């Protein structure tokens, strides 16, 4: 299994912080935001990693991450997204890198407490379809939201005004090697983007989408409020770990 970190976008909700840098280079407590999703991939045994970014600050990632030495890696891979085509469009750039392997895809502003190693291993064993990770949140209307019927997901809705459940589809996804063919069949949304929700629904329509509930806390870091929350949660975890040692 290979890993993909998606770290593009304008980060407009964090302006003016993002006027001169990419959102994913901003600090979360004592480290750059992008360190956290990379570390989760490495902890899950995923050492072949691609970072997809764009914009005028793309070179800063190379200066920061190099070949991934800080994470015990021998090589780190990069791809550049031109324009703002959406998450699924950014993922499309990973096709040569994937080379037929299953993927774990993480959005670069996702900060989680626990490990995804067990989820990754279960998906390795299954070897087909897609898997999404859910978390109960107070504001599901900000995210993709699963709609349940008899305990099963029947569809995923993108940023619904009236959410059908309290769960958010967080930015951690697992895909088999059919993902890129599916992306070519997606139609741009009203925002002019290829939506990751439409990609997930394509698997769901064929009965090939599974899900799990994340243990521990999770937040994105894409707004001022969630960026502050992420820093506070990480700080508390570091302090607790140091007390326990």
Secondary structure as the mmCIF struct_conf table of DSSP 4:
data_model
#
loop_
_struct_conf.conf_type_id
_struct_conf.id
_struct_conf.beg_label_comp_id
_struct_conf.beg_label_asym_id
_struct_conf.beg_label_seq_id
_struct_conf.end_label_comp_id
_struct_conf.end_label_asym_id
_struct_conf.end_label_seq_id
STRN STRN1 UNK A 2 UNK A 6
BEND BEND1 UNK A 9 UNK A 9
HELX_RH_3T_P HELX_RH_3T_P1 UNK A 12 UNK A 14
TURN_TY1_P TURN_TY1_P1 UNK A 15 UNK A 16
HELX_RH_3T_P HELX_RH_3T_P2 UNK A 17 UNK A 19
BEND BEND2 UNK A 20 UNK A 21
HELX_RH_3T_P HELX_RH_3T_P3 UNK A 23 UNK A 25
BEND BEND3 UNK A 26 UNK A 26
STRN STRN2 UNK A 27 UNK A 28
TURN_TY1_P TURN_TY1_P2 UNK A 29 UNK A 30
STRN STRN3 UNK A 31 UNK A 32
HELX_RH_AL_P HELX_RH_AL_P1 UNK A 33 UNK A 43
TURN_TY1_P TURN_TY1_P3 UNK A 44 UNK A 45
STRN STRN4 UNK A 49 UNK A 54
BEND BEND4 UNK A 55 UNK A 55
TURN_TY1_P TURN_TY1_P4 UNK A 56 UNK A 57
HELX_RH_AL_P HELX_RH_AL_P2 UNK A 58 UNK A 65
TURN_TY1_P TURN_TY1_P5 UNK A 66 UNK A 67
BEND BEND5 UNK A 68 UNK A 68
HELX_RH_3T_P HELX_RH_3T_P4 UNK A 69 UNK A 71
TURN_TY1_P TURN_TY1_P6 UNK A 72 UNK A 72
BEND BEND6 UNK A 74 UNK A 74
STRN STRN5 UNK A 77 UNK A 81
BEND BEND7 UNK A 83 UNK A 83
HELX_RH_AL_P HELX_RH_AL_P3 UNK A 87 UNK A 92
TURN_TY1_P TURN_TY1_P7 UNK A 93 UNK A 94
HELX_RH_AL_P HELX_RH_AL_P4 UNK A 95 UNK A 98
TURN_TY1_P TURN_TY1_P8 UNK A 99 UNK A 100
STRN STRN6 UNK A 103 UNK A 107
TURN_TY1_P TURN_TY1_P9 UNK A 108 UNK A 109
STRN STRN7 UNK A 110 UNK A 112
BEND BEND8 UNK A 113 UNK A 114
HELX_RH_AL_P HELX_RH_AL_P5 UNK A 117 UNK A 126
BEND BEND9 UNK A 128 UNK A 129
STRN STRN8 UNK A 130 UNK A 136
BEND BEND10 UNK A 138 UNK A 138
HELX_RH_3T_P HELX_RH_3T_P5 UNK A 140 UNK A 142
BEND BEND11 UNK A 143 UNK A 143
STRN STRN9 UNK A 144 UNK A 149
TURN_TY1_P TURN_TY1_P10 UNK A 150 UNK A 151
STRN STRN10 UNK A 152 UNK A 158
BEND BEND12 UNK A 159 UNK A 159
BEND BEND13 UNK A 161 UNK A 162
BEND BEND14 UNK A 164 UNK A 166
STRN STRN11 UNK A 167 UNK A 175
TURN_TY1_P TURN_TY1_P11 UNK A 177 UNK A 178
HELX_RH_AL_P HELX_RH_AL_P6 UNK A 179 UNK A 184
TURN_TY1_P TURN_TY1_P12 UNK A 185 UNK A 185
TURN_TY1_P TURN_TY1_P13 UNK A 190 UNK A 191
BEND BEND15 UNK A 192 UNK A 193
HELX_RH_AL_P HELX_RH_AL_P7 UNK A 196 UNK A 205
TURN_TY1_P TURN_TY1_P14 UNK A 206 UNK A 207
STRN STRN12 UNK A 209 UNK A 213
HELX_LH_PP_P HELX_LH_PP_P1 UNK A 214 UNK A 215
BEND BEND16 UNK A 216 UNK A 216
STRN STRN13 UNK A 218 UNK A 220
BEND BEND17 UNK A 223 UNK A 223
HELX_RH_AL_P HELX_RH_AL_P8 UNK A 224 UNK A 244
#
